[in-house]
């Protein structure tokens, strides 16, 4: 029975007005409302892929999707003289979810720090109150061969790095070059409140996974890390079902490579998490496979881990998997659509199992396809999964 039409609003190009597409009929379950920041380099191509797969999810599971495009990064600087225009920031603050393709362009190298594309990302995180960054790193069975590790070491890797995102040495003051001196200073600062709130995010996640949390610090030499460890131990008392271990960051960097399957949830400060999460990308085979969610405030910020890759922009060969998996995190974290998030993850697995790869992942026995073709296959897999769900629902309906 046709209850009402579903409307899908999608951008044709970055910065363009939204257009309406009627996808079909059925009862609308949830309104998925997303601010899309395509950004620079391959960002627009990845954002287009994400928009299409979200449209596929909306169609298959009877949701309404609105995608609102805005400028960010170098493309915003060219149009507005700033990497984060007020209109973009205002739209993001209204939320409820933001997808960011990528920022960065070599033409910005000569700009002052506050004008560079990356400044937009730091400001967004701060303005949205996103103090927790979630970085899943799960190796795909079909891609074990491209891992930097031996297959017998890499197989079974399935971890999440929970990184504190708005404190630590990236934000501490004083910072910068001292006038009239040859010294330059950065300051590492954490408060008990900042450590406790990120620790609770990590403990909650560990409780929903395999129940193991590893906290990373450098407590043998850093007083800030000693505070970090003490707060984590105190918070652990509220989570008796989660086992807790501490590990120095230098050992953790080694153990991630030599025995990655021991890790479940990894809790880190800002700097340590920045480094270790990219290391985890080498385990999985490519940063292009990894998703990222920055949460903690009223609005979630979702972005693939890869950079803007201007050298391949516009060629139609960008790997959209990290972006698609970030969209799955968005469905789960911002809209509580757990089944849809799993369906999107499963769709990627199905397409990989069928042998389709973007060129960066393709081996001699794989089928190398464009960004668009890979996205088409994921959308088709989502549709097939949604059809099975619909059929099962019909069978149990009175």
C-alpha angles and dihedrals in degrees: 000000000000110000100170141329119270117226122211115192113196136166120241093203137002110284094014124126118264118262128209123240122180106217101183143279135305142098112302111234104180137003108231104202116184135177106215119207105184094180124172142337111357090354095101092050093049092045091052089052091050091048090053096049091047087052088052091052091048091051096045097045101035100250132140117240127200119182116189114194122211136169125258139160124010092344089057092047091054092051102034108016092246133075091227113037118201091245090056094048092047091052092048094049089054088054134126089188136358127202117199120194102194140302131212139087131184090227088070094060093102096050125103114263095258091054097049118105093243090061088069091060094050091048092047092053091049096045093046093048091235100164097157125065117194116202114179116198112188119157116231113233089223092054102045088112093065095050116115086232132072110272093244090056097042100044112104097021107152116154141139123216112211106199126189103235114185104044139047129064096334092066105022121118144253095049138155138046116329113236113251092007139096090228127104120190138204121178128217110209134165131166126210089247093055093049095045096051094050091044091055091052089054095045092050090051093047089052090057093047128039097319100247126121126184116193116204122211144133097236094153091072110010123073090201089059090050089057089046092054094046093052093047090052091050094049090047089071089071092056108053092164093061119080113218131206133174125218133181112243095241091054090044090055089055097042092051087062101037101038112009096157091071090072126086109158117006117198116202145164121250100269097040092047092050090058101038095047091058089048088055087056090063089055091056092046103247140028085227089074097056130095130205135200124189109198143154101099132071092278127050122218116210126189140152114253096236123097130243094275095202091183091072100030115132095015095103094236102103116131107242097187096098090050093047091050089049087055089053089053088050092053090050101041105033102029103025090231096147098163092049091049091052090047091055092049090047091050091057090049091050093052092048090048088054090060100250116142138166110240095264090062102033120117128189093276096044131090110244112214139171126262089257095049093049090049091050089055092050091049089051091050090050090051092052091049092048091050090055090050090049092050092049091050091051091053093056096041115106 
